[in-house]
Amino acid sequence: MLTIKRMEGSDGPAVRMVNNVEAVCRALESAGVEFIPENGGGARVRLRKK
């Protein structure tokens, strides 16, 4: 949980924590979260349809 708090508290992208960010993204994706790229309205996430 401390890693997440550090990522959330960083100003801008968590550049020095690339491995941690990638690990969190992989864990969320394996749990069914889908990352949607920015398309003018901002980046988003949603649950993947079953």
Buried (B, 14 or more C-beta within 10 A) or exposed (E): EEEEEEBEEEEEEBEEBEEBBEEBEEEEEEEEEEEEEEEEEEEEEEEEEE
